[in-house]
C-alpha cells in the first residue's frame, strides 16, 4: 500500500486525509492500516483519560502511584512516537523539540 498524507490533531484525536477538514497540528505519511493503528491508540488514550478522571475522585491515591495515569501517559507517548515515526521533517523536528519521547527515536 502506498503511503498518503494525513493530518493529525492530537487534542481531538482526529486523523484526516483532507487538509481542510479540520484543524491539525501534525502532518504524517501513512498507509490506511497504519492510520487505523493510530486511531486505535487515540481510543486507548481516551479510555485511559476516562479512567484517570474517575481516579481523581479518590483523593488518597497520588498521581505517581496510579496505574491509570501511567497507562494514559504511556499511550500519549506512543501516539507521539507514531506521529514522529511517520511525520514529515517539520513534524519530527517539532516532536523532538518537545522532549517527550524516549531515546528510541
The 8 nearest C-alpha neighbors of each residue, nearest first, counted from 0:
[[1, 30, 2, 31, 32, 29, 3, 33],
 [2, 0, 30, 3, 29, 31, 28, 4],
 [1, 3, 29, 30, 28, 0, 4, 31],
 [2, 4, 28, 29, 30, 1, 5, 16],
 [5, 3, 28, 27, 16, 29, 26, 6],
 [6, 4, 16, 27, 15, 26, 28, 3],
 [5, 7, 26, 15, 14, 25, 23, 18],
 [8, 6, 14, 25, 23, 13, 24, 9],
 [7, 9, 23, 13, 24, 10, 12, 11],
 [8, 10, 12, 11, 7, 13, 24, 23],
 [11, 9, 8, 12, 13, 24, 23, 7],
 [10, 12, 13, 9, 8, 7, 41, 14],
 [13, 11, 9, 41, 8, 10, 14, 7],
 [14, 12, 8, 11, 7, 15, 9, 38],
 [13, 15, 7, 6, 5, 8, 12, 16],
 [16, 14, 6, 17, 5, 13, 7, 20],
 [15, 17, 5, 6, 18, 4, 14, 3],
 [18, 16, 20, 15, 19, 5, 6, 21],
 [17, 19, 20, 6, 16, 15, 21, 5],
 [18, 20, 17, 21, 22, 15, 16, 23],
 [21, 19, 17, 18, 15, 22, 16, 23],
 [22, 20, 19, 23, 18, 15, 17, 8],
 [21, 23, 8, 24, 20, 19, 18, 7],
 [24, 22, 8, 7, 6, 25, 21, 26],
 [23, 25, 8, 7, 22, 26, 9, 6],
 [26, 24, 7, 90, 6, 23, 27, 8],
 [25, 27, 6, 5, 86, 87, 7, 90],
 [26, 28, 86, 85, 5, 4, 87, 6],
 [29, 27, 4, 3, 2, 85, 5, 86],
 [30, 28, 2, 3, 33, 34, 27, 85],
 [29, 31, 2, 33, 32, 1, 0, 3],
 [30, 32, 34, 33, 35, 29, 2, 0],
 [33, 31, 35, 30, 34, 36, 29, 0],
 [34, 32, 36, 30, 35, 31, 29, 37],
 [35, 33, 37, 31, 36, 32, 38, 30],
 [34, 36, 32, 38, 33, 37, 31, 39],
 [37, 35, 39, 33, 34, 38, 40, 32],
 [38, 36, 34, 40, 39, 35, 41, 33],
 [37, 39, 35, 41, 40, 36, 34, 42],
 [38, 40, 36, 42, 37, 41, 35, 43],
 [41, 39, 37, 43, 38, 42, 44, 36],
 [40, 42, 44, 38, 39, 43, 12, 45],
 [43, 41, 45, 39, 44, 40, 46, 38],
 [44, 42, 40, 46, 45, 41, 47, 39],
 [45, 43, 41, 47, 42, 46, 74, 71],
 [44, 46, 48, 42, 43, 47, 41, 49],
 [47, 45, 43, 49, 48, 44, 42, 50],
 [46, 48, 71, 50, 44, 49, 45, 67],
 [49, 47, 45, 51, 50, 46, 44, 71],
 [50, 48, 52, 46, 47, 51, 45, 53],
 [49, 51, 47, 53, 52, 48, 67, 54],
 [50, 52, 54, 48, 53, 49, 67, 68],
 [53, 51, 49, 55, 50, 54, 48, 56],
 [52, 54, 50, 51, 55, 56, 49, 57],
 [55, 53, 51, 56, 52, 57, 50, 60],
 [56, 54, 52, 57, 53, 51, 58, 60],
 [55, 57, 54, 53, 58, 52, 59, 51],
 [56, 58, 55, 54, 59, 60, 53, 61],
 [57, 59, 60, 56, 55, 61, 54, 62],
 [58, 60, 57, 61, 56, 55, 62, 54],
 [61, 59, 58, 57, 62, 64, 65, 54],
 [62, 60, 64, 63, 59, 65, 58, 57],
 [63, 61, 64, 65, 60, 68, 69, 55],
 [62, 64, 61, 65, 68, 69, 66, 60],
 [65, 63, 61, 62, 66, 60, 68, 69],
 [64, 66, 68, 67, 62, 63, 69, 61],
 [65, 67, 69, 68, 70, 64, 63, 71],
 [68, 66, 70, 69, 65, 51, 47, 50],
 [67, 69, 71, 70, 66, 65, 51, 72],
 [68, 70, 66, 72, 67, 71, 73, 65],
 [69, 71, 67, 73, 68, 72, 74, 66],
 [72, 70, 47, 68, 74, 69, 73, 44],
 [73, 71, 69, 75, 70, 74, 68, 76],
 [74, 72, 76, 70, 75, 71, 69, 77],
 [75, 73, 77, 71, 76, 72, 44, 70],
 [74, 76, 78, 72, 77, 73, 71, 79],
 [75, 77, 73, 79, 78, 74, 80, 72],
 [78, 76, 74, 80, 75, 79, 81, 73],
 [79, 77, 75, 81, 76, 80, 82, 74],
 [78, 80, 82, 76, 81, 77, 83, 75],
 [79, 81, 77, 83, 78, 82, 76, 84],
 [82, 80, 84, 78, 79, 83, 77, 85],
 [83, 81, 79, 85, 86, 80, 84, 78],
 [82, 84, 91, 86, 80, 81, 85, 79],
 [83, 85, 81, 82, 86, 80, 91, 104],
 [86, 84, 27, 82, 83, 28, 81, 29],
 [87, 85, 27, 83, 90, 82, 91, 84],
 [86, 88, 90, 89, 27, 26, 91, 85],
 [89, 87, 91, 90, 92, 86, 93, 83],
 [90, 88, 92, 91, 87, 93, 86, 26],
 [89, 91, 87, 93, 86, 88, 92, 25],
 [92, 90, 83, 88, 94, 89, 93, 86],
 [91, 93, 89, 95, 90, 94, 88, 96],
 [92, 94, 96, 90, 95, 91, 89, 97],
 [95, 93, 97, 91, 96, 92, 90, 83],
 [94, 96, 92, 97, 98, 93, 91, 100],
 [95, 97, 93, 94, 98, 92, 99, 91],
 [96, 98, 94, 95, 99, 93, 100, 92],
 [99, 97, 96, 95, 100, 94, 101, 93],
 [100, 98, 97, 101, 76, 95, 94, 79],
 [101, 99, 98, 76, 102, 80, 104, 95],
 [100, 102, 103, 99, 104, 98, 76, 80],
 [101, 103, 104, 100, 99, 98, 95, 80],
 [104, 102, 101, 100, 80, 84, 83, 99],
 [103, 102, 101, 100, 80, 84, 83, 95]]
